[in-house]
Amino acid sequence: MKRLKETTIKCYDANKLSNHLDLLLNAFEAGSAPYRCDQSAIWFLDTDFNAYLFYCQYDDRDEIIDAINDVYKQLGI
């Protein structure tokens, strides 16, 4: 998967951004993805507790962009 351009990120709403994040997470092994998307929210992996904890709702565009950028760093793209 390729990195979204900044102009594309500005045009995308929170729903499209969360869909992109969900697709990025498919590159990770099961249980090792840094975030998880479900029907209600986005969750982040807390390695201290070895559990996914609440990160943000699907309407929090800025937090979703931060999560996408974090995943890009981890994937090296």
Secondary structure as the mmCIF struct_conf table of DSSP 4:
data_model
#
loop_
_struct_conf.conf_type_id
_struct_conf.id
_struct_conf.beg_label_comp_id
_struct_conf.beg_label_asym_id
_struct_conf.beg_label_seq_id
_struct_conf.end_label_comp_id
_struct_conf.end_label_asym_id
_struct_conf.end_label_seq_id
HELX_LH_PP_P HELX_LH_PP_P1 LYS A 2 LYS A 5
HELX_RH_AL_P HELX_RH_AL_P1 GLU A 6 CYS A 11
HELX_RH_AL_P HELX_RH_AL_P2 ALA A 14 LEU A 25
TURN_TY1_P TURN_TY1_P1 ASN A 26 ALA A 27
BEND BEND1 PHE A 28 PHE A 28
HELX_LH_PP_P HELX_LH_PP_P2 GLU A 29 GLU A 29
TURN_TY1_P TURN_TY1_P2 ALA A 30 SER A 32
BEND BEND2 PRO A 34 PRO A 34
STRN STRN1 TYR A 35 CYS A 37
BEND BEND3 GLN A 39 SER A 40
STRN STRN2 ILE A 42 ASP A 46
TURN_TY1_P TURN_TY1_P3 THR A 47 ASN A 50
STRN STRN3 ALA A 51 CYS A 56
TURN_TY1_P TURN_TY1_P4 TYR A 58 ASP A 59
HELX_RH_AL_P HELX_RH_AL_P3 ARG A 61 LEU A 75
TURN_TY1_P TURN_TY1_P5 GLY A 76 GLY A 76
#
